[in-house]
Amino acid sequence: MFREMRRKKQALSNEEIIAVLNRGTSGVLAVSGDGNYPYAVPLSYVCHASRIFFHCAKSGHKLDAIARNEKVSFCVIDRDEVVPQKYTSYFRSVIVFGKARILEEKTEKRRALELLAAKYSPDHEQGRLEEIEKAFEHVCMIELTIEHISGKEALELTGFKPSVNSQPEETGTT
């Protein structure tokens, strides 16, 4: 169902993929938007137990799209260093495919909110718990269950050096 990565030499290991997701502070969620136009929106997230959680308002484009089609993708860029003299960039990114759902059950929603808040404010437990309490009824939490995940980095970051006689590979990201 999901395409195999063509440039396997550049594939990240599962450990590297998880590290990218844990390091990242923002990603881009892509959904099937209004009129079947793709809708991609940057957001804060937390990855926990093979799921990604993010928050949003209780109404809007993103929620309408998820209600119509639960299948989404999510991308995190870990590195993007332009190297002008080589006409390339040294990149590292991860892309996730999965199904999104709104967390309706209060215990589930609270746990996801606590995970998200702890990621962005790890040293302020009392403050984040107060903020969760204040915002709880006005915020929506969404869970993305991962069905497929891959990560890729620039050949230059892999340590692999092509021989002089080898065919050049295409450039680009995941």
C-alpha positions as CSV (number, residue, x, y, z in Angstrom):
1,M,0.0,0.0,0.0
2,F,2.8,2.4,0.8
3,R,5.6,3.1,-1.6
4,E,9.0,1.7,-0.9
5,M,11.8,4.3,-0.6
6,R,13.8,4.4,-3.8
7,R,17.1,5.7,-2.4
8,K,17.6,3.1,0.4
9,K,21.2,4.3,1.1
10,Q,19.7,7.4,2.5
11,A,17.0,5.8,4.7
12,L,17.1,6.5,8.4
13,S,16.9,3.6,10.9
14,N,13.9,3.3,13.2
15,E,16.0,4.7,16.0
16,E,17.0,7.7,14.0
17,I,13.4,8.3,12.9
18,I,12.2,8.2,16.5
19,A,15.0,10.6,17.5
20,V,13.9,13.1,14.8
21,L,10.3,12.9,15.9
22,N,11.4,13.4,19.6
23,R,13.8,16.3,18.7
24,G,11.3,18.1,16.5
25,T,9.2,21.0,17.8
26,S,7.0,21.4,14.8
27,G,5.7,19.5,11.8
28,V,3.3,19.8,8.9
29,L,0.0,17.9,8.9
30,A,-1.5,17.3,5.5
31,V,-5.1,16.5,5.0
32,S,-7.6,16.3,2.2
33,G,-9.1,19.8,2.4
34,D,-12.0,21.6,1.0
35,G,-12.8,20.7,-2.7
36,N,-10.2,17.9,-2.5
37,Y,-7.4,20.5,-2.4
38,P,-4.6,19.4,-0.2
39,Y,-4.4,21.3,3.1
40,A,-1.1,21.4,5.0
41,V,-0.8,23.1,8.3
42,P,2.2,23.5,10.6
43,L,1.7,22.6,14.2
44,S,3.3,21.6,17.5
45,Y,3.1,17.9,18.4
46,V,4.4,15.2,20.6
47,C,5.2,11.6,19.6
48,H,4.4,8.9,22.2
49,A,3.9,5.1,21.9
50,S,3.7,5.0,18.0
51,R,1.2,7.8,18.0
52,I,1.5,11.6,17.4
53,F,-0.7,14.0,19.3
54,F,-1.5,17.6,18.5
55,H,-4.0,20.2,19.7
56,C,-6.3,22.6,17.9
57,A,-9.5,24.6,18.3
58,K,-12.8,22.8,18.5
59,S,-13.7,23.8,14.9
60,G,-11.9,24.6,11.7
61,H,-10.5,23.5,8.4
62,K,-8.3,20.7,9.9
63,L,-11.1,19.1,11.9
64,D,-13.6,19.3,9.0
65,A,-11.0,17.6,6.7
66,I,-10.3,14.8,9.3
67,A,-14.0,14.2,9.7
68,R,-14.3,13.7,5.9
69,N,-11.2,11.6,5.6
70,E,-9.1,10.2,8.5
71,K,-6.1,9.5,6.3
72,V,-3.4,12.0,6.8
73,S,0.4,12.5,6.4
74,F,2.7,14.4,8.8
75,C,6.2,15.6,8.0
76,V,9.0,16.8,10.3
77,I,12.1,18.4,8.9
78,D,15.1,17.9,11.3
79,R,17.8,19.5,9.2
80,D,17.8,21.7,6.1
81,E,21.2,23.2,5.4
82,V,21.5,24.8,2.0
83,V,24.9,24.3,0.4
84,P,25.0,26.8,-2.4
85,Q,28.4,25.9,-3.8
86,K,27.2,22.3,-4.3
87,Y,23.7,23.2,-5.5
88,T,22.1,21.0,-2.9
89,S,21.0,20.9,0.7
90,Y,22.0,18.6,3.6
91,F,18.6,17.5,4.8
92,R,17.0,15.0,7.2
93,S,13.3,14.5,7.4
94,V,10.6,12.0,8.5
95,I,7.2,11.5,6.9
96,V,4.4,9.6,8.6
97,F,1.2,8.2,7.1
98,G,-1.7,7.2,9.3
99,K,-5.2,7.8,10.5
100,A,-6.3,10.8,12.7
101,R,-9.1,10.8,15.2
102,I,-10.4,13.3,17.7
103,L,-9.9,12.2,21.3
104,E,-13.4,12.4,22.8
105,E,-12.9,10.5,26.0
106,K,-11.8,13.0,28.7
107,T,-9.1,10.8,30.3
108,E,-7.5,10.1,26.9
109,K,-7.7,13.8,26.0
110,R,-6.1,14.9,29.3
111,R,-3.3,12.4,29.0
112,A,-2.5,13.6,25.5
113,L,-2.6,17.2,26.6
114,E,-0.2,16.4,29.5
115,L,2.2,14.7,27.1
116,L,2.1,17.7,24.8
117,A,2.6,20.2,27.6
118,A,5.4,18.3,29.2
119,K,7.3,18.3,25.9
120,Y,7.2,22.0,25.5
121,S,7.4,23.0,29.2
122,P,9.2,20.1,31.0
123,D,10.3,22.1,34.0
124,H,7.0,23.8,34.9
125,E,4.6,21.0,35.9
126,Q,2.3,23.2,38.1
127,G,2.0,25.9,35.5
128,R,1.2,23.4,32.7
129,L,-1.4,21.6,34.8
130,E,-3.1,24.9,35.5
131,E,-3.0,25.8,31.8
132,I,-4.5,22.4,30.9
133,E,-7.3,22.9,33.4
134,K,-8.0,26.4,32.1
135,A,-8.1,25.4,28.4
136,F,-9.4,21.8,28.7
137,E,-13.0,22.5,27.6
138,H,-11.9,24.8,24.7
139,V,-9.2,22.6,23.1
140,C,-9.4,19.6,20.9
141,M,-6.8,16.9,20.9
142,I,-6.1,14.7,17.9
143,E,-4.3,11.4,17.8
144,L,-2.5,10.2,14.6
145,T,-2.0,6.5,14.7
146,I,1.1,5.7,12.6
147,E,0.5,3.2,9.8
148,H,3.7,3.8,7.8
149,I,6.8,5.9,8.6
150,S,10.1,6.6,6.8
151,G,13.0,9.0,7.1
152,K,15.7,10.1,4.8
153,E,18.8,12.2,4.9
154,A,21.1,13.7,2.3
155,L,23.7,11.3,1.0
156,E,26.4,13.5,2.5
157,L,25.1,13.0,6.0
158,T,25.0,9.2,5.7
159,G,28.8,8.9,5.5
160,F,28.4,7.1,2.1
161,K,30.6,8.6,-0.5
162,P,29.8,7.6,-4.1
163,S,32.7,6.5,-6.3
164,V,33.9,8.7,-9.1
165,N,32.4,6.2,-11.7
166,S,29.0,5.8,-10.0
167,Q,25.9,7.3,-11.5
168,P,24.8,10.4,-9.7
169,E,21.6,10.0,-7.7
170,E,18.7,12.4,-7.9
171,T,18.4,15.1,-5.2
172,G,15.4,15.9,-3.1
173,T,13.7,15.0,0.2
174,T,11.4,12.3,1.4
